[in-house]
Amino acid sequence: MALWDKLGSRGNVDDRRAMGPVGAIGGGLGLTGIVIAVLFSYLSGGDVTDVLTQLPALQVQEQTAYNAADFEGTDSYEVFASTVLGSNNDMWAKVFAANNSTYSPPTLVLFRGSTQTGCGLADSSVGPFYCPLDEKIYLDETFFEELQSRFGAQGGDVAEAYVISHEVGHHVQNLTGILDQRQSNEDSIRTELQADCYAGLWAYSIKDLGVFEQNEIIEAIDAAAAVGDDRIQKSVNGRVNPETWTHGSSEQRVQWFNRGYETGTVTNCDTFNS
């Protein structure tokens, strides 16, 4: 298990798990809509500076270890999620600051069953997703059990950290105007693969802190492969149809995560011009 207490920052977590379900979306999106499940027609166009495209040689800085032994808080999963979110926020704040921009961190909402979001009612069948209308990430941690039992993922805390980091990547895309460019399935795939690359950047930024062993990064790579469109379609329907893909193949998702993890350079995550 990774040593998350080596990361000092905490992100904003809204823990709604004790509230219970508040309703359900009829005909849930299921895992074919995993990771980001938002109707982008709701998005209003904005004149937002795309800070990433203006950073041609920016290298993600590796973060500094935190030596405190304990964290405040009593719920271990909330502490874990807050810590992963906080370390992502630290990285992106530096990226934005390098371009004289200010990073606005998202809120991570933990829920069980269903919850109200800025994008409507969401239930656990939707999977983890980012809602750009309220700039919040929504996560029912029981999703990871299904990822293991139904899609054969190894699981583990590093895999869960990858999912959170991927969703933070969508928040960055929202702040920089990239989500507004999403028009087709091909754009959707490029958006998802870029978020995978951003998750790899996060892993790069902490890789020398002793948070996880090098072999534990396989958990994240395995999770990326498990949510490939081809693997999900084959598991659900027994066949693969690339024309309906929205997130990319398992191979593509692993490739782009590794690209971020191995290079640590934001511009190497430009899936729209690769």
Backbone as CSV, one residue per row, in Angstrom:
resi,resn,N_x,N_y,N_z,CA_x,CA_y,CA_z,C_x,C_y,C_z
1,MET,0.842,-1.200,0.000,0.000,0.000,0.000,0.873,1.244,0.000
2,ALA,0.483,2.227,-0.788,1.271,3.445,-0.914,1.276,4.232,0.392
3,LEU,2.312,5.043,0.566,2.496,5.833,1.788,2.024,7.260,1.531
4,TRP,0.719,7.448,1.595,0.138,8.729,1.215,0.431,9.831,2.216
5,ASP,0.835,9.477,3.430,1.118,10.514,4.421,2.394,11.289,4.101
6,LYS,3.097,10.887,3.058,4.252,11.662,2.605,3.829,12.891,1.805
7,LEU,2.547,12.966,1.478,2.011,14.119,0.770,1.294,15.002,1.780
8,GLY,1.632,16.276,1.814,1.151,17.127,2.892,-0.134,17.877,2.638
9,SER,-0.460,18.185,1.411,-1.620,19.024,1.130,-2.911,18.216,1.171
10,ARG,-3.972,18.912,1.481,-5.289,18.287,1.475,-6.210,19.080,0.554
11,GLY,-6.975,18.360,-0.256,-7.952,19.004,-1.115,-9.300,19.079,-0.429
12,ASN,-10.214,19.790,-1.053,-11.551,19.980,-0.488,-12.443,18.790,-0.833
13,VAL,-12.851,18.035,0.186,-13.708,16.868,0.000,-15.044,17.102,0.696
14,ASP,-16.115,16.877,-0.029,-17.474,16.943,0.503,-17.964,15.508,0.656
15,ASP,-17.965,15.012,1.879,-18.314,13.613,2.138,-19.808,13.497,2.411
16,ARG,-20.539,12.946,1.445,-21.989,12.787,1.554,-22.394,11.338,1.788
17,ARG,-21.449,10.487,2.073,-21.754,9.057,2.146,-22.748,8.716,3.238
18,ALA,-22.769,9.487,4.310,-23.695,9.205,5.403,-25.109,9.677,5.094
19,MET,-25.276,10.445,4.027,-26.581,11.001,3.699,-27.495,9.982,3.037
20,GLY,-26.914,8.959,2.420,-27.722,7.974,1.726,-28.162,8.472,0.366
21,PRO,-28.771,7.585,-0.438,-29.187,7.955,-1.791,-30.308,8.976,-1.783
22,VAL,-30.328,9.850,-2.796,-31.363,10.872,-2.900,-32.242,10.664,-4.124
23,GLY,-32.034,9.586,-4.856,-32.787,9.331,-6.070,-31.899,8.643,-7.058
24,ALA,-32.351,8.479,-8.261,-31.545,7.798,-9.267,-31.878,8.320,-10.643
25,ILE,-30.927,8.254,-11.521,-31.148,8.602,-12.917,-31.678,7.371,-13.630
26,GLY,-32.826,7.485,-14.246,-33.345,6.358,-14.990,-32.429,6.001,-16.134
27,GLY,-32.131,4.690,-16.272,-31.253,4.265,-17.353,-29.857,4.811,-17.190
28,GLY,-29.188,4.444,-16.108,-27.851,4.959,-15.817,-26.898,4.763,-16.979
29,LEU,-25.902,5.592,-17.039,-24.965,5.561,-18.157,-24.067,4.351,-18.135
30,GLY,-23.880,3.750,-16.951,-23.035,2.572,-16.853,-21.586,2.875,-17.125
31,LEU,-20.772,1.811,-17.223,-19.337,2.005,-17.354,-18.913,2.440,-18.747
32,THR,-19.820,2.363,-19.732,-19.446,2.917,-21.030,-19.340,4.431,-20.958
33,GLY,-19.895,5.008,-19.897,-19.788,6.456,-19.712,-18.853,6.812,-18.591
34,ILE,-17.965,5.905,-18.238,-17.096,6.064,-17.079,-16.169,7.263,-17.196
35,VAL,-15.791,7.774,-16.086,-14.783,8.799,-15.873,-15.290,10.204,-16.163
36,ILE,-15.943,10.452,-17.274,-16.603,11.740,-17.435,-17.944,11.488,-18.088
37,ALA,-19.026,11.901,-17.423,-20.365,11.653,-17.919,-21.159,12.937,-17.796
38,VAL,-20.929,13.854,-18.691,-21.539,15.171,-18.626,-22.096,15.529,-19.994
39,LEU,-23.241,16.164,-20.013,-23.788,16.648,-21.278,-23.159,17.999,-21.585
40,PHE,-22.237,18.005,-22.534,-21.476,19.218,-22.786,-22.302,20.295,-23.488
41,SER,-23.509,19.938,-23.925,-24.358,20.984,-24.477,-24.775,21.979,-23.407
42,TYR,-24.644,21.587,-22.132,-24.947,22.489,-21.039,-23.883,23.566,-20.876
43,LEU,-22.703,23.319,-21.422,-21.585,24.233,-21.194,-21.808,25.548,-21.937
44,SER,-21.619,26.635,-21.239,-21.661,27.937,-21.901,-20.263,28.300,-22.355
45,GLY,-20.158,28.814,-23.547,-18.844,29.175,-24.062,-18.250,30.324,-23.268
46,GLY,-16.960,30.280,-23.002,-16.298,31.334,-22.242,-14.960,31.678,-22.856
47,ASP,-14.539,32.889,-22.656,-13.240,33.319,-23.164,-12.193,32.995,-22.114
48,VAL,-11.795,31.726,-22.060,-10.848,31.259,-21.053,-9.502,31.036,-21.716
49,THR,-8.456,31.601,-21.152,-7.113,31.445,-21.713,-6.649,30.013,-21.572
50,ASP,-6.230,29.432,-22.671,-5.721,28.063,-22.640,-4.260,28.102,-22.204
51,VAL,-4.030,28.017,-20.901,-2.674,28.195,-20.375,-1.741,27.090,-20.831
52,LEU,-2.276,25.916,-21.087,-1.396,24.798,-21.403,-0.755,24.954,-22.775
53,THR,-1.498,25.433,-23.736,-0.936,25.564,-25.077,0.088,26.686,-25.149
54,GLN,0.175,27.499,-24.118,1.139,28.590,-24.106,2.372,28.250,-23.283
55,LEU,2.537,26.998,-22.945,3.680,26.561,-22.150,4.462,25.526,-22.940
56,PRO,5.221,25.935,-23.953,5.839,24.987,-24.874,6.878,24.076,-24.255
57,ALA,7.494,24.461,-23.152,8.566,23.628,-22.604,8.407,23.407,-21.110
58,LEU,7.194,23.567,-20.603,7.003,23.468,-19.161,7.167,22.040,-18.678
59,GLN,7.975,21.875,-17.674,8.194,20.569,-17.054,7.491,20.558,-15.704
60,VAL,6.710,19.516,-15.458,6.070,19.384,-14.156,7.137,19.179,-13.097
61,GLN,7.055,19.953,-12.027,8.034,19.838,-10.954,7.668,18.698,-10.021
62,GLU,8.685,17.960,-9.627,8.457,16.914,-8.643,8.208,17.564,-7.292
63,GLN,7.300,16.978,-6.515,6.877,17.594,-5.278,7.807,17.241,-4.119
64,THR,7.685,18.001,-3.058,8.522,17.833,-1.881,7.836,16.943,-0.861
65,ALA,8.599,16.061,-0.252,8.033,15.129,0.723,7.530,15.861,1.959
66,TYR,6.515,15.281,2.579,5.939,15.808,3.811,6.203,14.781,4.894
67,ASN,6.709,15.209,6.020,7.200,14.265,7.019,6.249,13.998,8.178
68,ALA,5.100,14.660,8.212,4.191,14.427,9.329,3.690,12.994,9.309
69,ALA,3.539,12.418,10.487,3.156,11.011,10.586,1.661,10.813,10.446
70,ASP,0.886,11.784,10.866,-0.561,11.604,10.911,-1.273,12.757,10.218
71,PHE,-2.509,12.474,9.818,-3.373,13.495,9.272,-4.542,13.716,10.224
72,GLU,-5.109,14.915,10.158,-6.354,15.134,10.862,-7.464,14.414,10.111
73,GLY,-8.548,14.129,10.826,-9.654,13.437,10.185,-9.736,12.002,10.650
74,THR,-10.931,11.454,10.651,-11.131,10.117,11.190,-11.429,9.079,10.128
75,ASP,-11.913,9.491,8.972,-12.267,8.529,7.941,-11.086,8.334,7.006
76,SER,-10.597,7.110,6.928,-9.369,6.860,6.172,-9.552,7.120,4.684
77,TYR,-10.726,6.787,4.129,-10.902,7.003,2.696,-11.006,8.489,2.376
78,GLU,-11.664,9.235,3.224,-11.743,10.678,3.011,-10.354,11.304,3.063
79,VAL,-9.530,10.852,4.009,-8.163,11.355,4.120,-7.372,11.005,2.865
80,PHE,-7.510,9.762,2.417,-6.813,9.329,1.199,-7.219,10.183,0.005
81,ALA,-8.527,10.321,-0.209,-9.021,11.069,-1.363,-8.592,12.531,-1.294
82,SER,-8.664,13.101,-0.107,-8.272,14.493,0.071,-6.784,14.692,-0.195
83,THR,-5.983,13.721,0.199,-4.539,13.806,-0.004,-4.176,13.716,-1.480
84,VAL,-4.789,12.777,-2.185,-4.539,12.652,-3.629,-4.976,13.922,-4.347
85,LEU,-6.146,14.424,-3.982,-6.634,15.657,-4.592,-5.693,16.822,-4.294
86,GLY,-5.235,16.908,-3.045,-4.344,17.997,-2.664,-3.035,17.987,-3.426
87,SER,-2.480,16.805,-3.650,-1.212,16.732,-4.387,-1.408,17.084,-5.853
88,ASN,-2.562,16.732,-6.418,-2.889,17.178,-7.775,-2.999,18.696,-7.830
89,ASN,-3.670,19.265,-6.836,-3.826,20.720,-6.799,-2.475,21.424,-6.711
90,ASP,-1.575,20.868,-5.911,-0.238,21.457,-5.786,0.464,21.508,-7.139
91,MET,0.376,20.385,-7.869,1.045,20.327,-9.164,0.452,21.335,-10.138
92,TRP,-0.877,21.349,-10.249,-1.505,22.215,-11.240,-1.393,23.684,-10.870
93,ALA,-1.348,23.998,-9.590,-1.155,25.393,-9.186,0.174,25.922,-9.715
94,LYS,1.206,25.078,-9.689,2.518,25.476,-10.209,2.490,25.620,-11.730
95,VAL,1.764,24.725,-12.389,1.666,24.799,-13.851,0.990,26.103,-14.269
96,PHE,-0.113,26.423,-13.614,-0.832,27.650,-13.956,-0.009,28.885,-13.599
97,ALA,0.635,28.859,-12.429,1.430,30.010,-11.993,2.569,30.303,-12.959
98,ALA,3.104,29.257,-13.584,4.197,29.444,-14.538,3.759,30.252,-15.746
99,ASN,2.452,30.319,-15.957,1.931,31.117,-17.065,1.156,32.340,-16.560
100,ASN,1.462,32.740,-15.315,0.814,33.910,-14.714,-0.700,33.765,-14.663
101,SER,-1.155,32.533,-14.421,-2.572,32.243,-14.271,-2.815,31.647,-12.888
102,THR,-4.052,31.675,-12.474,-4.411,31.156,-11.154,-5.238,29.892,-11.299
103,TYR,-4.832,28.863,-10.619,-5.548,27.586,-10.636,-6.626,27.597,-9.565
104,SER,-7.831,27.263,-9.949,-8.953,27.154,-9.019,-9.242,25.679,-8.775
105,PRO,-8.980,25.160,-7.570,-9.115,23.718,-7.332,-10.567,23.258,-7.308
106,PRO,-10.810,22.014,-7.693,-12.157,21.457,-7.657,-12.484,20.903,-6.273
107,THR,-13.739,20.568,-6.078,-14.183,19.842,-4.886,-14.444,18.396,-5.277
108,LEU,-14.061,17.476,-4.421,-14.334,16.055,-4.636,-15.481,15.639,-3.732
109,VAL,-16.550,15.140,-4.326,-17.724,14.699,-3.577,-17.717,13.180,-3.481
110,LEU,-17.700,12.666,-2.263,-17.839,11.230,-2.028,-19.298,10.943,-1.711
111,PHE,-19.873,9.938,-2.377,-21.276,9.620,-2.126,-21.501,8.122,-2.214
112,ARG,-22.653,7.707,-1.758,-23.068,6.309,-1.854,-24.446,6.241,-2.492
113,GLY,-24.560,5.446,-3.525,-25.864,5.226,-4.144,-26.205,6.284,-5.171
114,SER,-26.533,7.483,-4.706,-26.889,8.570,-5.610,-26.740,9.899,-4.886
115,THR,-26.631,10.952,-5.671,-26.485,12.290,-5.095,-26.875,13.339,-6.120
116,GLN,-27.194,14.524,-5.631,-27.510,15.640,-6.509,-26.217,16.316,-6.961
117,THR,-26.128,16.640,-8.249,-24.958,17.320,-8.800,-25.408,18.525,-9.619
118,GLY,-24.461,19.351,-9.987,-24.771,20.476,-10.859,-25.194,20.045,-12.244
119,CYS,-24.958,18.786,-12.580,-25.341,18.223,-13.877,-26.555,17.309,-13.758
120,GLY,-27.270,17.375,-12.625,-28.442,16.544,-12.409,-28.187,15.459,-11.383
121,LEU,-29.180,14.606,-11.177,-29.027,13.485,-10.259,-28.070,12.455,-10.845
122,ALA,-27.188,11.933,-10.017,-26.243,10.901,-10.457,-26.331,9.719,-9.527
123,ASP,-26.271,8.514,-10.093,-26.196,7.329,-9.250,-24.881,6.607,-9.512
124,SER,-24.629,5.581,-8.728,-23.327,4.921,-8.769,-23.046,4.250,-10.104
125,SER,-24.099,3.952,-10.896,-23.881,3.294,-12.184,-23.181,4.204,-13.186
126,VAL,-23.199,5.511,-12.939,-22.536,6.449,-13.846,-21.029,6.286,-13.786
127,GLY,-20.504,5.890,-12.644,-19.060,5.830,-12.461,-18.525,7.196,-12.068
128,PRO,-17.260,7.300,-11.736,-16.666,8.590,-11.376,-16.791,9.580,-12.531
129,PHE,-17.101,10.830,-12.225,-17.215,11.816,-13.295,-16.971,13.222,-12.759
130,TYR,-16.700,14.110,-13.682,-16.506,15.526,-13.384,-17.658,16.316,-13.972
131,CYS,-18.260,17.186,-13.181,-19.332,18.059,-13.656,-18.778,19.473,-13.812
132,PRO,-18.670,19.987,-15.028,-18.109,21.324,-15.230,-19.013,22.443,-14.746
133,LEU,-20.294,22.156,-14.564,-21.221,23.208,-14.160,-21.022,23.624,-12.711
134,ASP,-20.599,22.694,-11.858,-20.310,23.056,-10.466,-18.839,22.850,-10.105
135,GLU,-18.048,22.420,-11.087,-16.605,22.203,-10.912,-16.325,21.228,-9.766
136,LYS,-17.083,20.136,-9.770,-16.913,19.114,-8.745,-16.712,17.741,-9.378
137,ILE,-15.924,16.923,-8.694,-15.698,15.530,-9.070,-16.580,14.669,-8.182
138,TYR,-17.262,13.685,-8.766,-18.166,12.827,-8.006,-17.661,11.393,-8.045
139,LEU,-17.621,10.771,-6.875,-17.039,9.437,-6.768,-17.768,8.606,-5.729
140,ASP,-18.307,7.482,-6.164,-18.807,6.438,-5.266,-17.736,5.360,-5.246
141,GLU,-17.068,5.197,-4.103,-15.901,4.317,-4.064,-16.236,2.860,-4.339
142,THR,-17.523,2.471,-4.251,-17.890,1.093,-4.572,-17.670,0.798,-6.056
143,PHE,-17.484,1.839,-6.852,-17.152,1.662,-8.265,-15.925,0.778,-8.434
144,PHE,-14.958,0.919,-7.539,-13.712,0.180,-7.687,-13.917,-1.323,-7.482
145,GLU,-14.917,-1.682,-6.702,-15.238,-3.097,-6.540,-15.735,-3.678,-7.857
146,GLU,-16.570,-2.913,-8.566,-17.071,-3.369,-9.866,-15.947,-3.421,-10.891
147,LEU,-15.041,-2.470,-10.806,-13.912,-2.450,-11.732,-13.099,-3.730,-11.615
148,GLN,-12.971,-4.233,-10.394,-12.231,-5.473,-10.179,-13.058,-6.695,-10.555
149,SER,-14.290,-6.761,-10.049,-15.085,-7.971,-10.226,-15.595,-8.145,-11.648
150,ARG,-15.923,-7.046,-12.317,-16.541,-7.141,-13.637,-15.553,-6.993,-14.780
151,PHE,-14.512,-6.184,-14.556,-13.596,-5.883,-15.649,-12.175,-6.347,-15.394
152,GLY,-11.976,-7.045,-14.293,-10.702,-7.713,-14.061,-9.539,-6.831,-13.698
153,ALA,-9.809,-5.625,-13.220,-8.712,-4.750,-12.798,-8.091,-5.277,-11.509
154,GLN,-6.809,-4.993,-11.314,-6.131,-5.427,-10.098,-6.639,-4.684,-8.876
155,GLY,-7.027,-3.438,-9.058,-7.445,-2.623,-7.932,-6.247,-2.102,-7.160
156,GLY,-6.517,-1.523,-6.004,-5.453,-0.967,-5.188,-5.546,0.541,-5.092
157,ASP,-4.889,1.097,-4.083,-5.019,2.526,-3.840,-4.367,3.383,-4.920
158,VAL,-3.319,2.902,-5.547,-2.700,3.678,-6.622,-3.643,3.747,-7.826
159,ALA,-4.365,2.669,-8.089,-5.360,2.676,-9.161,-6.457,3.694,-8.865
160,GLU,-6.885,3.754,-7.613,-7.923,4.711,-7.233,-7.406,6.143,-7.331
161,ALA,-6.142,6.333,-6.994,-5.533,7.659,-7.125,-5.466,8.079,-8.588
162,TYR,-5.217,7.117,-9.479,-5.216,7.408,-10.917,-6.577,7.932,-11.356
163,VAL,-7.655,7.304,-10.900,-8.995,7.724,-11.301,-9.272,9.149,-10.825
164,ILE,-8.939,9.442,-9.573,-9.138,10.798,-9.056,-8.325,11.803,-9.870
165,SER,-7.086,11.451,-10.167,-6.207,12.354,-10.917,-6.713,12.570,-12.339
166,HIS,-7.272,11.532,-12.935,-7.882,11.651,-14.263,-9.015,12.672,-14.231
167,GLU,-9.841,12.602,-13.200,-10.961,13.540,-13.095,-10.477,14.966,-12.848
168,VAL,-9.410,15.117,-12.075,-8.813,16.446,-11.918,-8.347,16.956,-13.279
169,GLY,-7.865,16.045,-14.110,-7.473,16.419,-15.464,-8.620,17.027,-16.246
170,HIS,-9.826,16.482,-16.065,-10.991,17.063,-16.731,-11.285,18.463,-16.189
171,HIS,-11.050,18.649,-14.902,-11.235,19.988,-14.328,-10.268,20.980,-14.970
172,VAL,-9.035,20.574,-15.156,-8.044,21.427,-15.818,-8.496,21.736,-17.247
173,GLN,-9.016,20.735,-17.935,-9.521,20.952,-19.291,-10.671,21.952,-19.296
174,ASN,-11.491,21.904,-18.268,-12.594,22.855,-18.160,-12.071,24.273,-17.935
175,LEU,-11.100,24.408,-17.050,-10.537,25.727,-16.754,-9.845,26.338,-17.969
176,THR,-9.252,25.502,-18.796,-8.480,25.997,-19.941,-9.269,26.018,-21.245
177,GLY,-10.542,25.666,-21.197,-11.385,25.746,-22.376,-11.360,24.540,-23.281
178,ILE,-10.628,23.512,-22.913,-10.510,22.333,-23.772,-11.834,21.583,-23.877
179,LEU,-12.588,21.524,-22.786,-13.861,20.800,-22.831,-14.827,21.440,-23.819
180,ASP,-14.716,22.731,-24.019,-15.601,23.411,-24.965,-15.362,22.969,-26.402
181,GLN,-14.206,22.375,-26.664,-13.855,21.960,-28.021,-14.425,20.591,-28.372
182,ARG,-14.999,19.920,-27.420,-15.473,18.556,-27.629,-16.728,18.567,-28.498
183,GLN,-16.611,18.057,-29.720,-17.716,18.081,-30.671,-18.110,16.693,-31.169
184,SER,-17.186,15.753,-31.187,-17.437,14.451,-31.799,-16.864,13.349,-30.925
185,ASN,-17.098,12.102,-31.328,-16.520,10.977,-30.601,-14.999,11.044,-30.613
186,GLU,-14.435,11.483,-31.733,-12.981,11.591,-31.819,-12.461,12.630,-30.827
187,ASP,-13.169,13.758,-30.720,-12.784,14.773,-29.736,-12.915,14.227,-28.323
188,SER,-13.970,13.449,-28.105,-14.177,12.852,-26.787,-13.015,11.947,-26.413
189,ILE,-12.579,11.132,-27.364,-11.456,10.224,-27.110,-10.195,11.018,-26.800
190,ARG,-9.933,12.056,-27.567,-8.739,12.868,-27.325,-8.797,13.540,-25.952
191,THR,-9.994,13.952,-25.557,-10.168,14.562,-24.237,-9.853,13.565,-23.134
192,GLU,-10.358,12.341,-23.285,-10.125,11.313,-22.268,-8.658,10.910,-22.201
193,LEU,-8.037,10.752,-23.353,-6.628,10.353,-23.371,-5.743,11.446,-22.780
194,GLN,-6.113,12.691,-23.010,-5.347,13.777,-22.404,-5.478,13.744,-20.881
195,ALA,-6.672,13.450,-20.378,-6.850,13.340,-18.927,-6.036,12.179,-18.366
196,ASP,-5.895,11.100,-19.141,-5.019,9.998,-18.725,-3.572,10.468,-18.644
197,CYS,-3.160,11.255,-19.632,-1.796,11.785,-19.636,-1.583,12.715,-18.449
198,TYR,-2.580,13.524,-18.141,-2.492,14.408,-16.981,-2.352,13.609,-15.690
199,ALA,-3.057,12.479,-15.608,-2.901,11.612,-14.433,-1.474,11.087,-14.349
200,GLY,-0.892,10.796,-15.512,0.506,10.381,-15.537,1.442,11.484,-15.066
201,LEU,1.131,12.737,-15.418,1.925,13.871,-14.940,1.909,13.941,-13.421
202,TRP,0.734,13.719,-12.845,0.629,13.731,-11.380,1.522,12.652,-10.780
203,ALA,1.464,11.433,-11.342,2.300,10.347,-10.819,3.780,10.703,-10.947
204,TYR,4.145,11.349,-12.040,5.531,11.796,-12.226,5.938,12.772,-11.129
205,SER,5.029,13.669,-10.773,5.365,14.733,-9.830,5.658,14.217,-8.428
206,ILE,5.208,13.003,-8.111,5.433,12.473,-6.760,6.278,11.202,-6.755
207,LYS,6.802,10.815,-7.901,7.426,9.495,-7.996,8.687,9.355,-7.154
208,ASP,9.354,10.449,-6.821,10.589,10.366,-6.042,10.378,10.621,-4.553
209,LEU,9.132,10.667,-4.121,8.841,10.942,-2.713,8.739,9.683,-1.871
210,GLY,8.792,8.524,-2.501,8.630,7.286,-1.752,7.192,6.989,-1.390
211,VAL,6.252,7.593,-2.119,4.833,7.349,-1.857,4.448,5.944,-2.279
212,PHE,4.895,5.537,-3.454,4.614,4.180,-3.920,5.868,3.576,-4.529
213,GLU,5.927,2.266,-4.469,7.012,1.546,-5.120,6.786,1.582,-6.629
214,GLN,7.854,1.436,-7.372,7.741,1.502,-8.821,6.782,0.446,-9.358
215,ASN,6.770,-0.731,-8.729,5.878,-1.780,-9.229,4.409,-1.475,-8.934
216,GLU,4.137,-0.583,-7.979,2.748,-0.249,-7.670,2.117,0.618,-8.745
217,ILE,2.935,1.269,-9.561,2.383,2.077,-10.638,1.646,1.190,-11.635
218,ILE,1.935,-0.108,-11.591,1.224,-1.056,-12.453,-0.266,-1.035,-12.147
219,GLU,-0.631,-0.755,-10.891,-2.046,-0.667,-10.530,-2.739,0.413,-11.355
220,ALA,-2.093,1.562,-11.489,-2.674,2.653,-12.269,-2.748,2.288,-13.743
221,ILE,-1.686,1.685,-14.256,-1.665,1.278,-15.660,-2.751,0.240,-15.932
222,ASP,-2.919,-0.684,-15.001,-3.938,-1.714,-15.149,-5.338,-1.108,-15.117
223,ALA,-5.543,-0.123,-14.253,-6.843,0.539,-14.194,-7.133,1.277,-15.489
224,ALA,-6.122,1.921,-16.061,-6.299,2.607,-17.341,-6.706,1.621,-18.430
225,ALA,-6.084,0.450,-18.421,-6.421,-0.576,-19.410,-7.833,-1.104,-19.197
226,ALA,-8.240,-1.223,-17.936,-9.548,-1.798,-17.620,-10.693,-0.936,-18.110
227,VAL,-10.480,0.373,-18.238,-11.553,1.255,-18.672,-11.414,1.652,-20.140
228,GLY,-10.653,0.891,-20.905,-10.614,1.089,-22.347,-11.937,0.683,-22.968
229,ASP,-12.359,1.411,-23.994,-13.647,1.112,-24.627,-13.709,-0.313,-25.159
230,ASP,-12.602,-0.793,-25.731,-12.620,-2.139,-26.295,-12.831,-3.192,-25.214
231,ARG,-12.165,-3.023,-24.093,-12.292,-3.998,-23.007,-13.682,-3.970,-22.382
232,ILE,-14.233,-2.760,-22.222,-15.578,-2.643,-21.661,-16.607,-3.232,-22.614
233,GLN,-16.508,-2.898,-23.899,-17.475,-3.413,-24.868,-17.428,-4.931,-24.958
234,LYS,-16.241,-5.484,-24.959,-16.115,-6.933,-25.053,-16.708,-7.612,-23.835
235,SER,-16.530,-7.005,-22.662,-17.070,-7.581,-21.441,-18.586,-7.486,-21.400
236,VAL,-19.134,-6.361,-21.871,-20.574,-6.131,-21.789,-21.319,-6.784,-22.944
237,ASN,-20.798,-6.610,-24.170,-21.520,-7.056,-25.364,-20.903,-8.256,-26.063
238,GLY,-19.684,-8.603,-25.694,-19.008,-9.713,-26.345,-18.399,-9.354,-27.681
239,ARG,-18.455,-8.086,-28.057,-17.870,-7.648,-29.327,-17.370,-6.216,-29.172
240,VAL,-16.533,-5.804,-30.124,-15.912,-4.485,-30.060,-16.292,-3.686,-31.299
241,ASN,-16.743,-2.451,-31.099,-17.118,-1.571,-32.206,-16.401,-0.227,-32.045
242,PRO,-15.254,-0.046,-32.693,-14.468,1.188,-32.537,-15.223,2.455,-32.923
243,GLU,-16.235,2.334,-33.799,-16.957,3.522,-34.247,-17.743,4.182,-33.123
244,THR,-18.024,3.443,-32.062,-18.805,3.985,-30.951,-17.938,4.351,-29.752
245,TRP,-16.643,4.259,-29.890,-15.755,4.562,-28.767,-15.834,6.038,-28.387
246,THR,-15.723,6.297,-27.097,-15.702,7.669,-26.587,-14.505,7.937,-25.684
247,HIS,-13.800,6.876,-25.264,-12.709,7.041,-24.301,-11.363,6.528,-24.796
248,GLY,-11.358,5.746,-25.859,-10.118,5.187,-26.366,-9.926,3.745,-25.953
249,SER,-9.063,3.053,-26.667,-8.793,1.644,-26.380,-7.927,1.510,-25.139
250,SER,-7.852,0.294,-24.625,-6.988,0.030,-23.476,-5.548,0.400,-23.789
251,GLU,-5.093,0.039,-24.979,-3.718,0.345,-25.372,-3.470,1.848,-25.410
252,GLN,-4.424,2.588,-25.958,-4.268,4.039,-26.040,-4.224,4.670,-24.655
253,ARG,-5.071,4.203,-23.773,-5.150,4.804,-22.444,-3.869,4.559,-21.656
254,VAL,-3.346,3.359,-21.766,-2.072,3.052,-21.106,-0.947,3.882,-21.718
255,GLN,-0.946,3.979,-23.043,0.096,4.732,-23.749,0.145,6.183,-23.277
256,TRP,-1.013,6.820,-23.153,-1.028,8.229,-22.788,-0.756,8.445,-21.305
257,PHE,-1.190,7.532,-20.461,-0.798,7.634,-19.052,0.718,7.556,-18.941
258,ASN,1.301,6.582,-19.608,2.757,6.408,-19.560,3.492,7.617,-20.137
259,ARG,2.904,8.230,-21.136,3.551,9.402,-21.739,3.696,10.531,-20.716
260,GLY,2.643,10.747,-19.945,2.732,11.759,-18.902,3.674,11.357,-17.791
261,TYR,3.613,10.091,-17.400,4.425,9.597,-16.294,5.909,9.579,-16.634
262,GLU,6.233,9.276,-17.861,7.640,9.146,-18.250,8.291,10.480,-18.618
263,THR,7.509,11.440,-19.098,8.100,12.703,-19.551,7.932,13.839,-18.553
264,GLY,6.810,13.864,-17.834,6.558,14.949,-16.901,6.401,16.305,-17.563
265,THR,6.077,16.316,-18.841,5.979,17.564,-19.597,4.556,17.766,-20.095
266,VAL,3.967,18.902,-19.761,2.571,19.162,-20.080,2.307,19.116,-21.577
267,THR,3.187,19.699,-22.367,2.939,19.762,-23.806,2.991,18.390,-24.474
268,ASN,3.572,17.413,-23.829,3.552,16.048,-24.367,2.185,15.404,-24.229
269,CYS,1.272,16.088,-23.545,-0.090,15.576,-23.380,-1.069,16.201,-24.373
270,ASP,-0.563,16.804,-25.416,-1.420,17.439,-26.418,-1.956,16.382,-27.379
271,THR,-3.038,15.746,-26.989,-3.636,14.688,-27.808,-4.341,15.238,-29.041
272,PHE,-4.641,16.514,-29.052,-5.376,17.097,-30.174,-4.482,17.393,-31.371
273,ASN,-3.176,17.393,-31.156,-2.239,17.662,-32.249,-1.197,16.560,-32.382
274,SER,-1.566,15.356,-31.974,-0.634,14.220,-32.058,-1.111,13.228,-33.104
